[in-house]
Amino acid sequence: MRNLQVIMRKTSKISFICIACFLIAISCKTEVNSTEEKEARLSPMELIAAAHELDSLFLVAFNKGDLDAIMALYWNDPGTSAYPPAAMQLRGFDAVKHSYRKYFEGNPGAKLEYVSTNNVPFSDVVLGHGIFRYTMTGPDGNPISFDGRYTEIKALKNGKMVILHDHTSLPMPTEEGDSSQQKKTEPIQ
């Protein structure tokens, strides 16, 4: 178990470094070809505000179980990708949509809230990451809540902030106890 924890910590660091390199590469490669595109560039503060608005819209759509509203927040492109907790990888808009459809059908009434959110701009891309709390009805009818973490790559596409990549994960249980028993923090308002 200890070896697995060491591997998971190293893998998390490597994943973060890979995402950071990806964002830097995109930022460096971005070329502005027209006057309209130059004018469409947002300041870092405007990018952060657009990313926060996207986060808020995501919560509303998720908590309503609204598949169309959720998918309106993702880039409608075969390049869209996701790493949800229940699958290794989803490639393409249609795969992400299918996953949400199955999820909403199997988990009516589940609720999501953010415990913490962070949005960091890199040129015209935003790296979003944070902690969420998920509450669902357990087999005995009582609510079950647990915390998880997410990382998203967001960008302006056709004048709209959308999710290009979504990575959601849950902490692995530790030797000391189940990860769901970790100290909880209060959700942001």
C-alpha positions in Angstrom: 0.0 0.0 0.0 2.8 2.4 0.9 4.5 1.7 -2.6 1.2 2.6 -4.2 0.9 5.8 -2.3 4.5 6.8 -3.4 3.6 6.0 -7.0 0.4 8.0 -6.8 2.2 11.0 -5.4 4.9 10.9 -8.2 2.2 10.3 -10.8 0.3 13.4 -9.6 3.4 15.6 -9.8 4.2 14.2 -13.3 0.6 14.9 -14.4 0.7 18.5 -13.2 4.0 19.1 -14.9 2.6 17.6 -18.2 -0.5 19.8 -18.0 1.7 22.9 -17.3 4.0 22.1 -20.3 0.9 21.6 -22.5 -0.5 25.0 -21.5 2.8 26.7 -22.0 3.2 25.1 -25.4 -0.3 26.2 -26.4 0.4 29.7 -25.2 3.7 30.0 -27.0 2.3 28.6 -30.3 -0.8 30.8 -30.3 -0.6 33.2 -33.2 -3.0 36.1 -33.8 -3.8 36.2 -37.5 -6.3 39.0 -37.8 -7.3 42.4 -36.3 -10.5 40.8 -35.1 -8.7 38.1 -33.2 -6.4 40.6 -31.6 -9.4 42.6 -30.4 -11.0 39.4 -29.1 -8.1 38.6 -26.8 -9.2 38.9 -23.1 -7.1 40.2 -20.3 -6.1 37.7 -17.6 -8.8 39.1 -15.3 -11.4 38.7 -18.0 -10.3 35.1 -18.6 -10.6 34.4 -14.9 -14.1 35.9 -14.8 -15.2 33.9 -17.8 -13.8 30.7 -16.2 -15.6 31.5 -12.9 -18.9 32.0 -14.8 -18.3 28.7 -16.6 -17.8 27.0 -13.2 -21.1 28.5 -11.9 -23.0 27.4 -15.0 -21.5 23.9 -14.7 -22.8 23.6 -11.1 -26.3 24.7 -12.1 -26.5 22.3 -15.1 -25.0 19.4 -13.1 -27.4 19.8 -10.1 -30.4 19.9 -12.5 -29.2 16.8 -14.3 -29.4 18.9 -17.5 -27.4 17.0 -20.2 -27.8 19.7 -22.9 -26.8 22.5 -20.5 -23.7 20.5 -19.4 -22.7 19.7 -22.9 -23.1 23.4 -24.0 -20.1 24.0 -21.6 -17.8 21.6 -23.4 -16.0 22.2 -26.7 -18.0 20.5 -29.4 -15.0 18.9 -31.0 -13.5 15.4 -31.4 -10.5 16.8 -29.5 -12.5 17.2 -26.3 -11.3 14.8 -23.6 -12.1 13.7 -20.1 -10.7 11.5 -17.4 -13.7 10.7 -15.1 -13.4 8.6 -12.0 -15.3 5.7 -13.5 -13.4 5.5 -16.9 -9.8 5.6 -18.0 -10.3 8.1 -20.7 -13.1 9.7 -22.9 -12.1 11.0 -26.3 -14.4 13.3 -28.2 -17.5 15.4 -27.5 -19.8 12.4 -28.1 -18.0 10.2 -25.7 -18.2 12.8 -22.9 -21.9 13.4 -23.7 -22.6 9.6 -23.5 -20.8 9.4 -20.2 -22.9 12.2 -18.7 -26.1 10.7 -20.1 -25.4 7.4 -18.3 -24.4 9.3 -15.2 -27.6 11.4 -15.0 -29.8 8.4 -15.7 -28.2 6.4 -12.9 -27.8 9.1 -10.3 -31.0 11.2 -10.1 -30.9 13.9 -7.5 -27.1 13.8 -7.0 -25.6 17.2 -6.0 -22.3 18.8 -6.6 -20.7 21.8 -4.8 -17.3 23.4 -5.0 -15.2 23.4 -1.8 -12.5 25.4 -3.6 -11.9 26.7 -7.1 -8.9 28.1 -8.8 -8.6 29.5 -12.3 -5.1 30.4 -13.6 -4.8 32.1 -17.0 -2.1 31.2 -19.5 -2.4 33.4 -22.6 -5.8 32.4 -24.0 -6.2 29.2 -21.9 -7.2 28.8 -18.3 -6.2 26.0 -16.0 -9.0 25.4 -13.5 -8.5 23.1 -10.5 -10.0 22.6 -7.1 -11.9 20.4 -4.7 -15.6 19.4 -4.9 -18.1 17.8 -2.7 -20.5 15.2 -4.2 -23.7 14.0 -2.4 -25.8 11.2 -3.6 -28.4 8.8 -2.2 -26.9 5.6 -0.8 -28.4 2.1 -1.0 -30.1 2.6 2.3 -31.7 5.8 1.2 -29.4 8.0 3.3 -27.2 10.7 1.7 -23.5 9.8 1.1 -21.0 12.7 0.6 -17.4 12.6 -0.4 -14.8 15.1 -1.6 -12.9 14.8 -4.8 -10.6 17.0 -7.0 -10.7 18.2 -10.5 -8.5 19.8 -13.1 -9.8 21.4 -16.3 -8.4 23.1 -19.3 -10.7 25.9 -20.5 -10.4 28.2 -23.5 -12.3 30.6 -25.6 -13.7 28.9 -28.7 -15.9 31.0 -31.0 -16.1 33.7 -28.4 -17.3 31.4 -25.6 -15.4 29.9 -22.6 -15.6 26.1 -22.8 -14.0 23.0 -21.3 -11.5 21.3 -23.5 -10.3 18.7 -21.0 -11.8 17.6 -17.7 -9.9 15.4 -15.2 -11.9 14.4 -12.1 -10.5 12.1 -9.4 -11.1 10.8 -6.0 -8.4 10.3 -3.4 -7.3 6.7 -2.7 -8.0 5.3 0.7 -5.1 5.5 3.1 -3.8 3.1 5.6 -5.2 5.3 8.3 -8.7 5.0 6.9 -11.0 5.7 4.1 -10.3 8.8 2.1 -13.9 9.9 2.6 -13.2 10.3 6.3 -10.6 13.0 5.7 -11.3 16.4 7.3 -13.9 18.2 5.3 -13.7 21.9 4.4 -16.7 24.1 4.0 -17.9 24.7 0.4 -17.5 28.1 -1.1 -20.6 30.3 -1.5 
